[in-house]
Structures are given as structure tokens and as C-alpha cells.
Amino acid sequence: MNDTKPPDAADDPMASVTRPTRKATPTLLRNVLIPDSGGDGYLRRDVLIADGLLATIAPAGTLPTPHGGGQLVDCTHRMLLPGFFNAHTHSVEHWVRGLIMPLPLELWVLQLIQHEPRGNGGWNGSESFDKTPALAVGVSAMLCGVEALLSGCTAIMDHHYIRNCEDMATAVAAYKAVGIRAFIAPMLDDDAELYQNFIPLCSAAEEVNRRAHAAGCACGSRGMRADGNFRERPGGSDAEKTKKQLALWEECVERFHRPDEGIHVVIGPVTAYSASLDMLRGAADIRRRHGLAGHTHLLETRAQAMMAHQHFPSGSAVSHLAESGFLSLPGTSCAHACWLTDDEAKLMAESGASVVHCPVSNLRLGSGVLPLSKFLEHGVNVAIGCDGAASSDGQDMLEALKLATIIHTASTPEYRSWPTARFTALTLAARNGYRSVNFGGDAGGGELLEGRVADVTLWDLTALSLLPRTDPLSLVVLGSRTQAPGAGSGLDSAWVDGVLTVEGGSPVGIDLPALRALIIILQSDYRSTAVTDPSLLPHTAAAEVEYRAALCLDTPDGADTVKPELARYEQGRTLYDPTLPTAQHCI
């Protein structure tokens, strides 16, 4: 627990770290290097940014200097790129980054809930959910936005857990101050009981419970039920909670959806397991009426692939989302998707839904590796995300791009199919990222084409990290991040909707030293990862017991096999064989 009392939200400490926003100014980037969209090389061009757009792209030296207060920038040693889209993150996780010990997703998330500022181990102890100010949410969104912006992102998808509209308001204010284009998806569920649908069921739960009862064990099976036994069926939903969550989404749309101001509200159920069919259908209805994008987690882990068989008649989370009407609406994106089958990938492509590849967090949590080449062959739009900073420990998009480029070389000896740095940056992170929220194409961003939105970044080719001169895009994605006062900043400038948001390597709208000081005040104590050991709390210890039994990591009496339909999973997603032991007749 933090010993330093956080400032009162009414004091508005966020205002003390923000600077006045700039107005859009016509800017001519003269003789700038840009990737050749028709090949693998580079071209020299004059690029005019005006009226929020890439107004003109012409051969170098042919455009006149803008009149009436416009700016001219000599870009002889600069490269222009389309801005990247960080297509999946959770901004509030910044308060917990570096804290959680190595754990799989299903056990990790319980520690996140416990230790973030609003959790029972948060800023106000067991009263944190009610007493921690929305300031915590706003400051973490500001830090998240700054880190993404300074690694080349001009847009971000924040799958953002909120208690109320006050939490949402502080995040909106933070992203406006940073100047990044923000797609904010309030992450809501309608589970009747927290945690019950986070952990897969043990196939032999009934037999384990029977034997524990016969043995007279007072603590039952050490499981997650109130009586200490293992759960035998998925947790239910709460109809009243469903209504409240749908109403909260509606209120967020009414109050905060302002695309012209760079704020897009997205409808974001947490998962198909913790959102009832009524909630998913209601979410789809809100999206249709308001023309909104949608976002959720999908088949991140083998455990979630198991849960799909346990929760849905079809045995498929993808089919379930399709049946609810959520999947096929324009601008649907699904994070992770490591464990989709080929048929599910084809359904994603047919539905026009996108997958967000999060390689850093998927390795950090042992979730697996997304089969990129297979998804691309099936026609799935694949974007890139950092994921939240408690599972990726930062929002460095270049780190995610580097890993997304090199990790897939281990999936096939056919090196001609390995992704290049150029493909990862320009296609996956930029073009496909903007397409994932239906903001690409003729009116959107993600490509250096005339008439497109001016969400672009300018890179200093004299920075030490981009030297010696080889292929500049490869240097941006695969190179180092040398940091020293004299080394130069790789990212020189950025524009979002034609407004300058980064200048000289620093954010225009945020006072970084003041932000650092505020973060230190708000969370002043260090903690050890040891505090996130699941054995320390009864509910996390019980969840670990059931998790290990469900996946046959431990085998309590009667639980050494799984049902046949839960035994086999897609190969190639992990270095180990994901097949689980089964018996012809399970108990």
C-alpha cells in the first residue's frame, strides 16, 4: 500500500504537467526521404501538411514555401513514415509494470486486479475501489500515450477498465493533452461473481469434489467455490449488471465520442467468457446505432481455447462472437488470437474482423505465438499492439515491431516468407492498424498518400541509433535505442491530424520532468515481485489450484486427464506440445 496520500483529484494535478496545445500550421517537409510504396527503395519528396491532411506529395524541390505563417522544414536528413497504430493496450497497467512475477495470463490477471491503484492492494487498501481517485487512471493514460507517441505511434487503442464516467473523463483529458489519436474502449463485463470465468474448469471437478468430501476434508478440494470445492460449471451473468454496463457504454458514447477532436469511443467487452450473450448483443446494437468500432480479447491462451469448449455450444469463441452479431460489424478487432484454428481464422477474414498481434506480452505470459503467415494467407487483417504495461512492461512500439519481425523466423525454414522490417512497420503497424478500427482507406491514416489524414512521424537519420547509413526502415525497427544527450533522438517530430505533437524528440503537450515528478509522488514506494505470489491470498491460491488441475500441471486424485474434446490444440503456438492427457472414458 502507498504511504504517500495521493493528491485530491479536485486539485487537478494533471493540469500542472500539460502545456498549451498547438494549432495546425501548414508545413512543407522539403526533400524528405519516404519509402517507395511501389518497391523496396526510397524516394525524395516534398510533402505539404495542411488542413489536417497530406495535402500534396510532389518530387523534391518542386513545391513553393507555404504562405501566411506556414513552416518550411529542411528534411535532407529526415525520413517520413506513416504513424504506427498501437492497436491494443490497457493504460492503467502502467502502475503495475515490472511488479508481477512470471505467471500465465489467467493467474497474472488476478494479481493485476489486486495491485493496480483501485485493487484491494492499491492506493487505499481494501477501500481502493471506492476511494482511489480517477486521477490514477488519467495519469497512467498520459504516461501510456507519451510512451506510445515517442515510439512512433500516432494512434492508440486503449482497452480501458473503468468504474464510471469519471475514470473515462480523466483518460480522455490525458490523451487530448498528449495529442495522440485515442480509440478508448471501456472494458466491461457482466459476470455475477468476479474471477469465476477467468480460470478453466477441471474436467474431473465432480470426482475431485466427491473424493474430498468422502475424505472429510474441511477445506473441500481447495478450489474456488465458497465451500472450498472445485467449480463444476461456468459462472453466470448478472442481468442487472448487464443493463448497467450497457448504459455506461451509452453514456460514454454520448459524453466522449468526438472523432473530430481525436477521441473515438469503442465498445469493448472484456472477453466472450465474461460477457453474456445478452451483453454481446447489446454491445453490437450500440455499435450499429452509433457507427462504432468494437474490441475484445480472443483466444489468447491454450486455457482460453479450453474454455471455449466449456462455455459455448459451438466450442468456438469466434463462432460465438459471430452469432452475437458483434464480430462482423465494421472496425472489429480482437487482441492476441494465438490459439485460433484455421477455420476460425477463415471466419475472422470472412467477417472482416482484425487480429492484433501482441508478441511481447504473449511471450511474457507464456501465451504462445500468433501464426502470422497462416492468418495472412487466410486474408486476416493483422495489426500490432504493445498490450498493457503490466504484461509488456512498457509501450515501446518499436520493441513490439522488432519482436514481431524476428520471432516468426523460428516458425518455418522457408526464409522467403519471413516478414521484413518494412512489412511489419508499413503494413502491419501502420496500414493494418488504422484499418482495424475502420479508419484506413481514402479518408483515414496509415499510409503516405495524398489526401490521407496527416498522422505521420519524422525520423532523424543523423541520430546515433540510425547510423551508419544502411536501410533506414530496418534501422528504425531492428536497431538500437541508444539514449544519451549527444546521441540524438531517432524520432524527431510527429503530427496527428496535421497538428505538431512531437518536436525535437519531446512531446509538445506534456512537461516530461513534471510528469515524472507527479508519478513519483503518486506511487512513492518500491515493492518486490514476491508480493504477487498467488499463494499469498486465499482467492488467488484457489485459482492456482484449479488452473493447475485443469491443465494437468498438478494431478489431484481423479484429475490426471481431460475430456477428449479438451485434449488437442493447435500445434506451433508454443515450443512444447500443447496436447493434454486424455482417457477413453473420463471420470
Secondary structure, 3 states (H helix, E strand, C coil): CCCCCCCCHHHCHHHHHECCCCCCCCEEEEEEEEECCCCCCEEEEEEEEECCEEEEEEECCCCCCCCCCCEEEECCCEEEEECEEEEEECHHHHHHCCCCCCCCHHHHHHHHHHHCCCCCCECCECCHHHHCCCHHHHHHHHHHHHHHHCCCEEEEEEEECCCCHHHHHHHHHHHHHHCCEEEEEEEECCECCCCCCCCCCCCCHHHHHHHHHHCCCCCCCCCCCCCCCCCCCCCCECHHHHHHHHHHHHHHHHHHCEHHHCEEECEEECCCCCCCHHHHHHHHHHHHHHCCCEEEEECCCHHHHHHHHHHCCCCCHHHHHHHHCCCCCCCEEEEECCCCCHHHHHHHHHHCCEEEECHHHHHHCCCCCCCHHHHHHCCCEEEECCCCCCCCCCCCHHHHHHHHHHHHHHCCCCHHHCCCHHHHHHHHHHHHHHHCCCCCHHHCCCCCCCCCECCEEEEECCCHHHCCCCCHHHHHHHCCCCCCCCCCCCEEEEEECCEEEEECCEECCECHHHHHHHHHHHCCCCCCHHHHCHHHCHHHHHHHHHHHHHCCCCCCCCCCCECHHHCCCCCCCCCCCCCCCECCCCC
